[in-house]
Amino acid sequence: MAKGHELDCSHIPFAMPERKCVLHQNWLNLTFMHWKVDLEMLQPHIPEGLEIDLFEGEAYIGVIPFEMNNVRPRGLPWVPFVSTFGEFNIRAYVVKDGVPGVLFLTLDAQSRVTCFHAPRSYGLPYRYAKAVVEVRDDHHFVWSSKRQKGGQALVGSAVSTSPHTRKKAELGTLEYFLFERYSLYTWHNGCLHRAYTHHAPWEYCDGTAAVQENTLLDSFQLGIADSLQPEFVHLSRGVKVQTWGVLPISEGTV
């Protein structure tokens, strides 16, 4: 446990910040969809100084619709109609100095506050979209997002193929590579930054997805043959999360 926050960090494979977090939030009702992607086509989207992380020689891209829930600064209450919203992100898997993390190509969200504040404060590429996640039951999620400017959209649904089984990823598996990441990277104010996130290990189910429209992923031109057919689908009811602010890597982040 780190002195500043007394969180259990035993499942995280690198040192976490000693100071207290800046934000609390919940990530709920997630559909994880993944495709293998051509390394050369992904590389132009990766800032200088970051290395694309590979699993058994393959690069992956993730598309994840979910609900951001009760987002609030540490010590303050969440605000109705502001703190909870749909978010649909696209993320690549990267590593820097041995610390694996994610790099977001976009975070489309139905929150004008977040879309205004996060790019300016953290360098995160938030874009405003009408983004909704509907929960039919524990193993059936329906989602729809359309960006306000440009019209890029993601529409579809996902169901669990193992609704009564909750798994945790084992070290060395593809699921561990995709899920167990507790840092993010961003290019902000002309240099590379890192931020940390803390939550319990993911619990998930295997699933299938029926994607009706995915111009959101198509817009990045990653050479994916069929953006309506993810190669891997997993569902999770979510985690409680604490996050730290981004700091320049050159100045240290722990």
TORNUMAR-92926 format. One record per residue: residue in one letter; x, z, y of N, C-alpha, C, O in turn; residue number from 1. Coordinates in steps of 0.2 Angstrom, whole numbers. Layout:
r;n_px;n_pz;n_py;ca_px;ca_pz;ca_py;c_px;c_pz;c_py;o_px;o_pz;o_py;k
A;X;Z;Y;X;Z;Y;X;Z;Y;X;Z;Y;NUM
...
END
This chain:
r;n_px;n_pz;n_py;ca_px;ca_pz;ca_py;c_px;c_pz;c_py;o_px;o_pz;o_py;k
M;4;0;-6;0;0;0;4;0;6;9;4;7;1
A;2;-4;11;6;-4;17;4;2;22;-2;4;22;2
K;9;4;26;8;11;29;2;10;34;-2;15;36;3
G;2;4;38;-3;4;43;-10;3;41;-15;5;45;4
H;-12;1;35;-19;0;33;-21;3;27;-27;3;25;5
E;-16;5;22;-17;8;16;-22;3;11;-26;6;8;6
L;-21;-3;12;-24;-8;7;-20;-9;1;-14;-8;1;7
D;-23;-10;-4;-20;-11;-11;-18;-19;-11;-22;-23;-11;8
C;-11;-20;-10;-8;-26;-10;-4;-28;-17;0;-33;-17;9
S;-6;-24;-22;-2;-25;-28;-3;-32;-31;1;-34;-35;10
H;-9;-35;-30;-10;-42;-33;-7;-48;-29;-8;-53;-30;11
I;-4;-46;-23;-2;-51;-18;6;-52;-19;10;-47;-19;12
P;8;-58;-21;15;-59;-23;20;-59;-17;26;-62;-18;13
F;19;-57;-11;23;-56;-6;21;-51;-1;16;-48;-2;14
A;26;-49;3;25;-43;8;19;-45;13;19;-50;15;15
M;15;-40;14;9;-41;19;11;-37;25;16;-32;25;16
P;8;-38;30;10;-35;37;9;-27;36;4;-25;33;17
E;13;-23;39;12;-16;40;7;-14;45;4;-9;44;18
R;6;-18;50;1;-16;55;-6;-17;53;-7;-20;47;19
K;-11;-15;56;-18;-16;55;-20;-23;56;-17;-26;60;20
C;-26;-25;53;-28;-31;54;-32;-32;61;-32;-27;64;21
V;-34;-38;62;-37;-39;69;-44;-41;68;-48;-40;72;22
L;-46;-44;62;-53;-46;60;-55;-44;53;-51;-43;49;23
H;-62;-42;53;-65;-41;47;-70;-47;46;-73;-49;51;24
Q;-71;-49;40;-76;-54;38;-78;-54;31;-74;-51;27;25
N;-83;-58;29;-85;-59;22;-85;-66;21;-88;-70;25;26
W;-82;-69;15;-83;-76;13;-88;-76;7;-86;-73;2;27
L;-93;-79;8;-99;-79;3;-101;-85;1;-101;-90;4;28
N;-103;-86;-6;-107;-91;-8;-103;-98;-8;-105;-103;-5;29
L;-97;-98;-11;-92;-103;-10;-92;-108;-16;-93;-106;-22;30
T;-92;-114;-14;-91;-119;-19;-84;-122;-18;-82;-125;-13;31
F;-79;-121;-23;-72;-124;-22;-72;-131;-26;-73;-131;-32;32
M;-71;-136;-22;-70;-143;-25;-63;-145;-24;-61;-145;-18;33
H;-60;-148;-29;-53;-150;-29;-52;-157;-32;-55;-159;-37;34
W;-48;-161;-28;-46;-167;-31;-38;-167;-31;-35;-164;-26;35
K;-35;-171;-36;-28;-173;-35;-27;-178;-30;-32;-182;-29;36
V;-22;-178;-26;-21;-182;-20;-14;-185;-20;-9;-181;-22;37
D;-13;-191;-18;-6;-194;-18;-2;-190;-13;-4;-189;-7;38
L;4;-189;-15;8;-185;-11;10;-188;-4;10;-185;1;39
E;11;-195;-5;14;-199;1;8;-199;6;9;-200;12;40
M;2;-199;4;-4;-200;9;-6;-193;12;-8;-193;17;41
L;-4;-188;8;-5;-181;11;0;-179;16;-1;-176;21;42
Q;6;-182;15;12;-179;19;11;-180;27;13;-176;30;43
P;8;-186;29;7;-186;37;3;-181;40;3;-180;46;44
H;-1;-177;36;-5;-172;38;-2;-165;38;-5;-160;41;45
I;4;-165;36;8;-158;35;13;-158;41;17;-162;42;46
P;13;-152;45;17;-151;50;25;-151;48;26;-148;42;47
E;29;-152;52;36;-152;50;38;-144;49;36;-140;53;48
G;42;-143;44;44;-136;42;40;-134;36;42;-128;33;49
L;34;-137;34;30;-135;29;32;-139;23;33;-145;24;50
E;32;-137;17;32;-141;11;26;-141;7;22;-136;6;51
I;24;-147;5;18;-147;0;19;-143;-6;24;-145;-10;52
D;15;-139;-8;15;-135;-14;12;-139;-20;7;-142;-19;53
L;15;-139;-25;13;-143;-31;12;-139;-37;15;-134;-38;54
F;7;-141;-41;6;-138;-48;7;-143;-53;4;-148;-53;55
E;12;-142;-57;14;-146;-62;15;-153;-59;13;-158;-63;56
G;18;-154;-53;20;-160;-50;15;-164;-47;16;-169;-44;57
E;9;-160;-46;3;-163;-43;1;-160;-36;1;-154;-36;58
A;-1;-164;-31;-3;-161;-25;-11;-161;-26;-14;-165;-29;59
Y;-14;-156;-22;-21;-155;-23;-24;-154;-16;-21;-152;-11;60
I;-30;-156;-15;-34;-155;-9;-41;-152;-10;-44;-154;-15;61
G;-42;-147;-6;-49;-143;-8;-54;-144;-2;-52;-144;4;62
V;-60;-145;-4;-66;-145;0;-70;-139;-2;-73;-139;-7;63
I;-72;-135;3;-75;-129;2;-81;-127;7;-79;-125;12;64
P;-87;-128;5;-92;-126;9;-94;-119;7;-94;-117;1;65
F;-95;-114;12;-97;-107;11;-100;-104;17;-101;-108;22;66
E;-101;-98;17;-104;-94;23;-99;-89;25;-97;-85;22;67
M;-97;-90;32;-94;-84;35;-99;-79;37;-104;-81;40;68
N;-97;-73;35;-103;-68;36;-100;-62;39;-94;-59;38;69
N;-103;-59;45;-102;-53;48;-94;-53;51;-91;-48;50;70
V;-92;-59;54;-86;-59;57;-86;-55;63;-90;-55;67;71
R;-81;-50;64;-80;-46;69;-73;-43;70;-70;-42;65;72
P;-71;-42;76;-65;-38;77;-64;-31;74;-70;-28;74;73
R;-59;-29;72;-58;-23;69;-61;-17;74;-59;-17;80;74
G;-65;-13;72;-67;-7;76;-74;-9;80;-76;-5;83;75
L;-76;-15;79;-82;-17;83;-87;-20;78;-86;-22;72;76
P;-94;-19;80;-99;-21;75;-100;-29;75;-98;-32;80;77
W;-103;-32;70;-104;-39;70;-111;-40;74;-114;-36;76;78
V;-111;-46;77;-116;-48;82;-121;-53;78;-119;-58;76;79
P;-128;-51;78;-133;-56;75;-132;-63;78;-131;-63;85;80
F;-133;-68;74;-133;-75;77;-126;-78;79;-126;-83;81;81
V;-121;-73;79;-115;-75;81;-110;-75;76;-105;-79;75;82
S;-110;-69;72;-105;-67;67;-106;-70;60;-101;-70;56;83
T;-111;-74;59;-113;-77;52;-114;-84;53;-119;-86;58;84
F;-111;-88;50;-112;-96;51;-109;-99;45;-105;-97;41;85
G;-112;-106;44;-109;-110;39;-102;-113;41;-101;-114;46;86
E;-98;-113;36;-91;-116;37;-90;-121;31;-90;-119;25;87
F;-87;-127;33;-85;-132;27;-78;-134;29;-77;-137;34;88
N;-73;-132;25;-66;-133;27;-63;-138;22;-65;-138;16;89
I;-58;-141;24;-53;-145;19;-46;-142;20;-44;-141;25;90
R;-43;-140;14;-37;-137;14;-32;-140;10;-34;-142;4;91
A;-26;-140;12;-20;-142;8;-16;-136;6;-17;-131;9;92
Y;-12;-137;1;-8;-131;-2;-1;-132;0;2;-137;-2;93
V;2;-127;3;9;-128;6;13;-121;5;10;-116;2;94
V;19;-122;6;23;-116;5;29;-116;10;31;-122;12;95
K;31;-110;12;36;-110;17;40;-103;16;37;-98;15;96
D;47;-104;15;51;-98;13;48;-94;7;49;-88;7;97
G;46;-98;2;43;-94;-4;37;-91;-3;34;-88;-8;98
V;33;-92;3;27;-89;4;21;-94;3;21;-99;8;99
P;18;-95;-2;12;-100;-3;6;-98;2;5;-93;3;100
G;3;-104;4;-2;-103;8;-6;-109;9;-6;-114;5;101
V;-11;-109;13;-15;-115;14;-14;-118;21;-13;-114;26;102
L;-15;-124;22;-15;-128;29;-22;-131;29;-24;-135;25;103
F;-26;-130;34;-33;-133;35;-32;-139;39;-29;-139;44;104
L;-35;-144;36;-35;-151;39;-41;-151;44;-41;-154;49;105
T;-46;-147;42;-52;-146;47;-56;-140;45;-56;-138;39;106
L;-59;-137;49;-64;-131;48;-70;-133;52;-71;-131;58;107
D;-75;-136;49;-81;-138;52;-86;-132;51;-87;-130;46;108
A;-89;-130;57;-92;-123;57;-98;-124;62;-97;-127;67;109
Q;-103;-120;60;-109;-120;65;-108;-113;69;-112;-109;69;110
S;-103;-113;73;-102;-108;78;-98;-110;84;-92;-112;83;111
R;-102;-111;89;-98;-113;95;-93;-108;98;-88;-110;101;112
V;-94;-102;97;-89;-97;99;-83;-98;95;-77;-98;98;113
T;-83;-98;88;-77;-99;84;-74;-106;86;-68;-106;86;114
C;-78;-111;87;-75;-118;88;-72;-118;95;-67;-122;96;115
F;-74;-114;99;-70;-114;106;-64;-109;105;-59;-111;108;116
H;-65;-104;102;-59;-98;103;-54;-100;98;-48;-99;100;117
A;-55;-101;92;-50;-102;86;-45;-107;88;-39;-106;87;118
P;-47;-113;90;-41;-118;91;-37;-116;97;-31;-117;97;119
R;-39;-112;102;-35;-110;108;-31;-104;106;-25;-104;108;120
S;-34;-100;102;-30;-93;101;-25;-94;95;-20;-91;94;121
Y;-27;-98;90;-24;-98;83;-21;-105;81;-17;-106;77;122
G;-24;-110;85;-22;-117;83;-25;-120;77;-23;-125;74;123
L;-31;-116;75;-35;-118;69;-39;-124;71;-43;-124;76;124
P;-40;-130;67;-43;-136;69;-51;-135;68;-54;-139;64;125
Y;-54;-130;71;-62;-130;70;-65;-135;74;-63;-137;80;126
R;-71;-138;71;-75;-143;74;-82;-141;73;-84;-138;68;127
Y;-86;-142;78;-93;-139;78;-97;-144;73;-97;-150;74;128
A;-101;-141;69;-105;-145;65;-112;-141;63;-111;-135;63;129
K;-117;-145;61;-123;-141;59;-121;-140;51;-122;-145;47;130
A;-120;-134;50;-117;-132;43;-121;-127;40;-122;-121;43;131
V;-124;-128;34;-129;-124;31;-127;-123;24;-126;-128;20;132
V;-127;-117;21;-127;-116;14;-133;-112;12;-134;-106;14;133
E;-136;-114;7;-142;-111;4;-141;-109;-3;-138;-112;-7;134
V;-143;-103;-4;-142;-100;-11;-148;-100;-15;-153;-96;-13;135
R;-149;-104;-20;-155;-104;-24;-155;-98;-29;-160;-95;-30;136
D;-149;-96;-32;-148;-90;-36;-141;-89;-36;-137;-93;-33;137
D;-139;-85;-41;-132;-83;-41;-127;-89;-43;-121;-89;-42;138
H;-130;-94;-46;-126;-100;-49;-129;-106;-47;-127;-111;-50;139
H;-132;-107;-41;-134;-113;-38;-134;-113;-31;-138;-109;-27;140
F;-129;-117;-28;-128;-117;-20;-130;-124;-18;-128;-129;-21;141
V;-133;-125;-12;-135;-131;-9;-132;-131;-2;-133;-126;1;142
W;-128;-136;0;-125;-136;6;-126;-143;10;-126;-148;7;143
S;-125;-142;16;-126;-148;20;-122;-147;27;-124;-142;30;144
S;-118;-152;29;-115;-151;36;-114;-158;39;-112;-163;35;145
K;-115;-158;45;-114;-165;49;-111;-163;55;-113;-159;59;146
R;-105;-166;57;-101;-164;63;-105;-167;69;-108;-173;69;147
Q;-105;-163;74;-108;-165;80;-105;-172;83;-109;-176;85;148
K;-99;-172;84;-95;-178;86;-92;-182;81;-88;-179;77;149
G;-94;-188;80;-92;-192;74;-96;-192;68;-96;-198;65;150
G;-100;-187;67;-105;-188;62;-102;-187;55;-106;-188;50;151
Q;-96;-185;54;-93;-184;47;-97;-178;44;-99;-173;47;152
A;-99;-180;37;-104;-175;34;-101;-174;27;-98;-177;24;153
L;-104;-168;24;-104;-166;17;-110;-164;15;-113;-159;18;154
V;-113;-167;10;-120;-165;8;-120;-165;0;-117;-169;-3;155
G;-123;-159;-3;-123;-159;-10;-125;-152;-12;-128;-148;-9;156
S;-124;-151;-19;-125;-145;-22;-121;-143;-28;-117;-148;-30;157
A;-120;-137;-30;-116;-135;-36;-120;-130;-40;-123;-126;-37;158
V;-119;-131;-46;-121;-126;-51;-116;-123;-56;-111;-127;-57;159
S;-117;-117;-58;-112;-114;-62;-113;-117;-69;-119;-117;-72;160
T;-108;-118;-73;-109;-120;-80;-108;-114;-85;-108;-114;-91;161
S;-106;-108;-81;-105;-102;-85;-108;-96;-81;-104;-92;-79;162
P;-114;-96;-79;-117;-92;-74;-116;-84;-76;-117;-80;-72;163
H;-115;-83;-82;-115;-76;-84;-108;-73;-85;-107;-68;-88;164
T;-103;-78;-83;-96;-76;-84;-92;-76;-78;-93;-81;-74;165
R;-89;-71;-76;-85;-70;-70;-78;-70;-72;-76;-65;-75;166
K;-74;-74;-70;-67;-74;-72;-62;-73;-66;-64;-74;-60;167
K;-56;-70;-68;-51;-70;-63;-45;-74;-65;-44;-75;-71;168
A;-42;-77;-60;-37;-82;-62;-31;-78;-65;-29;-73;-62;169
E;-28;-81;-70;-22;-79;-73;-16;-82;-70;-16;-88;-69;170
L;-11;-78;-69;-4;-81;-67;-2;-87;-71;-2;-87;-77;171
G;0;-93;-67;2;-99;-71;-3;-104;-72;-1;-109;-74;172
T;-9;-102;-70;-15;-107;-71;-16;-111;-65;-14;-109;-60;173
L;-20;-117;-66;-22;-120;-60;-26;-116;-55;-25;-116;-49;174
E;-31;-112;-58;-35;-108;-54;-31;-103;-50;-33;-102;-44;175
Y;-26;-100;-53;-22;-95;-49;-18;-99;-43;-18;-96;-38;176
F;-16;-105;-44;-13;-109;-39;-17;-111;-33;-15;-110;-28;177
L;-24;-112;-35;-28;-114;-30;-31;-108;-26;-33;-109;-20;178
F;-33;-103;-30;-36;-97;-27;-32;-92;-24;-34;-89;-18;179
E;-27;-90;-27;-24;-83;-25;-18;-85;-20;-12;-85;-21;180
R;-21;-86;-14;-17;-87;-8;-19;-83;-2;-25;-82;-1;181
Y;-14;-79;0;-16;-74;5;-12;-75;12;-11;-71;16;182
S;-11;-82;13;-8;-83;20;-10;-90;22;-12;-94;18;183
L;-10;-92;28;-12;-98;31;-7;-100;36;-4;-96;39;184
Y;-6;-107;37;-1;-109;41;-5;-114;47;-10;-117;45;185
T;-2;-114;53;-5;-118;58;0;-120;63;5;-116;64;186
W;-1;-126;66;4;-128;71;1;-126;78;-5;-128;79;187
H;4;-122;82;1;-119;87;6;-118;93;11;-115;92;188
N;4;-120;99;9;-120;105;16;-123;103;21;-120;105;189
G;16;-128;99;22;-132;98;27;-129;93;32;-131;92;190
C;24;-124;89;28;-122;83;24;-120;77;18;-119;78;191
L;27;-119;72;24;-117;66;22;-109;66;26;-105;68;192
H;16;-108;64;14;-101;64;11;-99;57;9;-103;53;193
R;11;-92;55;9;-90;49;4;-84;50;5;-80;55;194
A;-2;-84;47;-6;-78;47;-7;-76;40;-7;-79;35;195
Y;-9;-69;39;-11;-66;32;-18;-64;32;-21;-63;37;196
T;-20;-65;25;-27;-63;24;-27;-58;18;-22;-59;13;197
H;-31;-53;18;-31;-48;12;-38;-48;9;-43;-47;13;198
H;-39;-49;3;-45;-48;-1;-44;-46;-8;-38;-47;-10;199
A;-49;-44;-12;-48;-43;-19;-46;-50;-22;-48;-55;-20;200
P;-44;-50;-28;-43;-56;-32;-50;-60;-33;-55;-56;-34;201
W;-50;-66;-33;-56;-70;-33;-59;-69;-40;-56;-69;-45;202
E;-66;-68;-40;-70;-69;-46;-74;-75;-46;-77;-77;-40;203
Y;-74;-79;-51;-77;-86;-50;-80;-88;-57;-79;-85;-62;204
C;-84;-94;-56;-87;-97;-62;-85;-104;-62;-84;-107;-57;205
D;-84;-107;-68;-84;-115;-68;-90;-118;-66;-95;-115;-67;206
G;-90;-124;-63;-96;-127;-61;-96;-135;-61;-91;-138;-63;207
T;-101;-137;-59;-102;-145;-58;-105;-146;-51;-108;-141;-48;208
A;-103;-151;-48;-106;-153;-41;-109;-159;-41;-107;-164;-44;209
A;-115;-160;-37;-118;-166;-36;-117;-168;-28;-121;-165;-24;210
V;-112;-172;-27;-111;-173;-20;-114;-180;-18;-113;-185;-21;211
Q;-118;-179;-13;-122;-185;-10;-118;-189;-5;-119;-195;-5;212
E;-115;-185;-1;-111;-188;5;-105;-184;6;-105;-178;6;213
N;-99;-188;7;-93;-184;9;-89;-188;13;-83;-189;12;214
T;-91;-190;19;-87;-194;24;-83;-189;27;-78;-191;31;215
L;-84;-182;26;-79;-177;29;-72;-178;26;-67;-178;30;216
L;-72;-179;19;-66;-180;16;-63;-187;17;-57;-188;18;217
D;-68;-192;17;-66;-199;17;-62;-200;24;-58;-204;24;218
S;-64;-196;29;-61;-197;36;-54;-196;36;-50;-198;41;219
F;-51;-192;31;-44;-191;31;-39;-196;28;-33;-196;28;220
Q;-43;-201;24;-39;-207;21;-34;-204;17;-28;-206;18;221
L;-35;-200;12;-30;-198;7;-30;-202;1;-26;-200;-4;222
G;-33;-207;0;-33;-212;-5;-37;-209;-11;-35;-211;-17;223
I;-41;-205;-10;-45;-202;-16;-50;-208;-18;-54;-210;-14;224
A;-50;-209;-24;-54;-215;-27;-62;-214;-26;-66;-218;-24;225
D;-64;-207;-28;-71;-206;-27;-72;-199;-25;-71;-194;-28;226
S;-74;-198;-18;-75;-192;-15;-81;-189;-17;-82;-183;-15;227
L;-85;-192;-21;-92;-189;-23;-91;-186;-30;-96;-183;-33;228
Q;-85;-187;-33;-84;-184;-40;-78;-179;-40;-72;-182;-41;229
P;-78;-173;-38;-73;-169;-38;-70;-168;-45;-74;-168;-50;230
E;-64;-167;-46;-61;-166;-52;-62;-159;-55;-62;-158;-61;231
F;-62;-154;-51;-63;-147;-53;-68;-144;-48;-67;-145;-42;232
V;-72;-140;-51;-77;-137;-47;-78;-129;-49;-78;-128;-55;233
H;-78;-125;-45;-79;-118;-46;-83;-115;-41;-83;-117;-35;234
L;-87;-110;-43;-91;-106;-38;-89;-99;-38;-87;-96;-43;235
S;-90;-96;-32;-89;-88;-31;-94;-85;-27;-96;-89;-22;236
R;-96;-79;-28;-101;-76;-24;-97;-73;-18;-100;-72;-12;237
G;-90;-73;-18;-86;-71;-12;-82;-65;-12;-82;-61;-17;238
V;-79;-63;-6;-75;-58;-6;-75;-55;1;-78;-58;6;239
K;-74;-48;2;-73;-45;9;-66;-46;11;-61;-45;7;240
V;-65;-48;17;-58;-50;20;-56;-47;26;-60;-45;30;241
Q;-50;-46;26;-46;-43;32;-41;-48;34;-37;-51;30;242
T;-41;-50;41;-36;-55;43;-32;-53;48;-34;-49;52;243
W;-26;-56;49;-21;-54;54;-20;-60;59;-21;-66;56;244
G;-18;-59;65;-17;-65;69;-11;-69;67;-7;-67;64;245
V;-11;-75;70;-5;-79;69;1;-77;73;0;-75;79;246
L;7;-78;70;13;-77;74;18;-82;72;18;-85;66;247
P;22;-84;77;27;-89;75;32;-87;70;34;-81;69;248
I;33;-91;65;37;-89;59;44;-88;61;47;-83;58;249
S;47;-91;66;54;-90;69;54;-82;71;60;-80;71;250
E;49;-79;73;49;-72;76;48;-67;70;48;-61;72;251
G;46;-70;64;44;-65;59;37;-63;60;34;-63;65;252
T;33;-62;54;26;-60;54;25;-54;50;19;-52;50;253
V;29;-50;47;28;-44;44;30;-38;48;29;-32;46;254
END
